[in-house]
Amino acid sequence: MKQSYLVIIEKGGNNYSAFSPDVPGCASTGKTVEETLENMREALEFHLEGIVESGGEAPTPKGLSYYLEQTEDISEEDIIAHLTIETPEMVAA
């Protein structure tokens, strides 16, 4: 199943960093926005596979409007993107 996860990209001193508020603990960096998004896609896929392999379920994305209403963590300087990820299915034991 494909799901679209919100990704927040922040500009650092010499690079960019990204995280998805829907997937706590998953983050990535890159020298450019494009590299950061590609690295974040790989990080999300790897992180979600780990969750499912450990017996959990991939988190359900909440979307941008939810986070704009619920948090002040997103600033005007942040770059906001959505990455569509093929989420692994939970395997019955």
N, C-alpha and C positions, 0 to 999 in steps of 0.2 A: 504494500500500500504506500502511496506517496503522500507526504504531508509537507506543508510549507511552514518553516520555522522563521520567526523574526530574529534578525541578527542586528546587533548594534555595533557599529565600528567607531572607535575613538582614535583621534590623531594623537600620537605620542611625540616625543622629541625627535626621533629619527625613524619612526615606523608607525604602523597602525596596529591596534589590537581589536579583537572582536569577541563577543560573547552572545549567547542566546539566553534570554531570561526564562525561556521555557525548559531549558536543559541546564540546570545548575551544575557547576563544575566543569563545563565544557567551554574552552576558550582557545584562541589562536592569535598569531601575529603574522605580519608580513611587511615588506618594504613599500608596497603599493596597495591601493584599495583592492585591485584585482587579485593580487597574490594573497591578500588577507582573506578575501572571500573564498578563493580556491582552498586555502589551508583550513578555513573554517568548515567548508563542506566536508573535507576529509575527516576533520576532528569530530563533527557531528555524526557522520556515518560510523566511525570507530566507536564513539561513546555510546551510541544507541545500540550497536551490536553487543557491546559489553553488558549493557543493562538487560537486554533480552537473554543473552547467554547465562546471566546470573539469575534468571527466573522472573525478571520484572517485565514491565510493559513500557514501550516507548511513550514518553510524555505526550499528551495531546496539546498541540499549539493553541495559544489563546488569542494571538493576533495583536496588531498594533493598537487598535482602539482600546482594548483592555488595559494595556500598559500605559497609554497616555492618560487614562483616567486614574490609574492606581499608583503611579510612581512619579517621583521627580528626578529619577536617575537618568532620564533621557533629556539631553540638553539640545539647544539649537545648533550646536557645533557638531553633534554626532551625525553620522551617516547611517541611515536605516535601510535595511534590505531584507528581502525574504529569500531563503534558500529552500528549494523543493528537494526533499530527500526521500529516497526509497527506504522506508522504515522496515526493519526486519519484523517478521511475525513471531509471536511467542510460540515456542514449540511445546506441545503437550508432553509431559513426562511419561 
